[in-house]
């Protein structure tokens, strides 16, 4: 009887375990045999003259260093969760970001040249997220698609339809 109860418990709990997204790191999105990527990390704008900051913000976007960086095909279809920063592409009438680029560091695509395309995920979300502070990192959960996309800010090597979006909290 104990074995039967244990087997039933495992069968009932298994879908919960199977549905847990795999935590993915940004490094895992670069193929192991890819050449070393050395992105140009110089700031897009020279803000040394703060009096002219508004015209600096209106400067043209920086050129992406590696718009066709190699991707990891095995990630296609995997249910993952990935931490990163949101760069808004579309904002709904309610003020929610429903389409954005997820990038590994703050300011990517805005104040510095965009990272390589294999370090950018183009995310769409029906619900979206209200961005109170752009420096807040988020966890994004969903099914990864190894599929390139192009936006006015950068080329992405991956796409995802977000199932969950929540603030990244450091463990205590």
N, C-alpha and C positions, 0 to 999 in steps of 0.2 A: 504493500500500500504506500509506503514511504517513497519508493521508486516512482510509482505512478504520480504521486503528488509533486515530486521533484521534476519529473518530465513535463507535467502540465505547467508548472511554474516557469520552467525554461522556455517552453513554447510560447507562453503568454508574454514573457519579458523579452524574448528574442527580438521581436520587431522594434521595441524601444531601443535596444542596443544597436541594432542594425541601422536605425534611422539617425543615429548620432553623427553629425558631420565630422569629418576628419579635419583637425587643425592643420592648416597649411602654412608654411613659412614662405616668404618671398624668394628665398634662395632656392627652394624646391621648384620654382617656376622657370629656372634657368637650366637647360640641359647640362649634364655633368661634363660632356665633351665640348661644350661651347667655348669659343675663345674668350679670354678675359675681357670684361666690359669695363671701360673706364669712361664713365659719362663726364661731360663737361659740367662741373658743379659751380661755375661762376654765376653770380647773381645776374638776373635779367636786367635789373635796373640799378643804376648807381644812385643810391639814396644818401650820398655824402652831403648833398645840397638839399636839405629837407624843405627849404623854401620853394623848391621847384618839384615837390613830390607829386603833385597832381599831373603835371606833364610827363613825369617819369612813369606813372601808372598807365598812361595812355600810349606808351611806347609799343611797337609791334612785338608780337609774341616771339620768344626765342625758338630757334630751330632745334628739333629733336635730334639727338646724336645718333641713335640707332633705331630708326622706325621699323626695321624689318628684323629685329633680333630673333634668334631661334627660340622656339617654344618647346614645351614638353607634351607630346601628343598623348601620353598615358593619362594626363589629367582630365581629358575630355570625358564628360559624363560623371565625374566624381562629385559626391556630395561633400562640400568642404565649408570651412569657416576660415576667414582670412581677416586679419586686422589691418587697418590702414586709414588713410586720410581721404576725405571726400573733396573732389573738385567738381562743383556743380556744372551741369550742362543744360538742364531744363528745370524750371521751377513752376509748380502748379499755381493756379489762382489763389489757393489757400496758403501759399508760401512754403510748400513742401518740395524738396528736391526729389524728383522722380526719375531723373536720369543723370548719371555722374560717372566720373572716372575715379577709381579707387587706386591710390598710389601709396608707396611705402613710407614716404616722409612728407612732413609739412612743407607747403609752399611749392611742391612739384607742379609744373605746368603754369604756375602763376608768377613766382618770383625767380625761378631758376629754370633752365631748359628742362623739358620733360624727360623723365627717365626712359631707358630703352623700352620698346614696346612689350617685351616679356615681363616688365615690371609695372604694367598698367592693365587694369581690368575695367572694361566698359560695363557698367551696371545699370539695369533698369529695375524699377520698383513701382508697383501699383500704388502702394500706400505712401511711399517716399519717407523722407525724414526732414524734420524742421531743423534747419541748421542755425542754432543759436550762436555757436562759436565755431569758426572754421578750423581752429587748432585742436578740436576734440577728435581723438581717434575713435573709430568704430569697428566693431566686428560685423562682417557681412557673411551671411550663410546662404547657400544655394548650390545649384548644380553648375559646375564649371564647364564652360564651352571653350575649346581651343579653336577660336575663330577670330580672325582679325577684324578690326573696325577702325574707322577714321572719323575724327571729329575736328572741329576748328582748332582745338588745343593740342591734340596729339593723336598718334596712332596707338592702338591697343592690340596686344596679341591674344587677349582672352576676353570673354564676355560672360555675364551671369545675370540671371533674373533673380533678384534678391527675395528670399523667403523670409528672412529675419534681418533686422538692422538694430543693433543696440550698442550703447556706449562701451568702449574698451575701458576696463577698470584694472589697475594694477593689483596683483594679489597682495593681501596684507601680511 
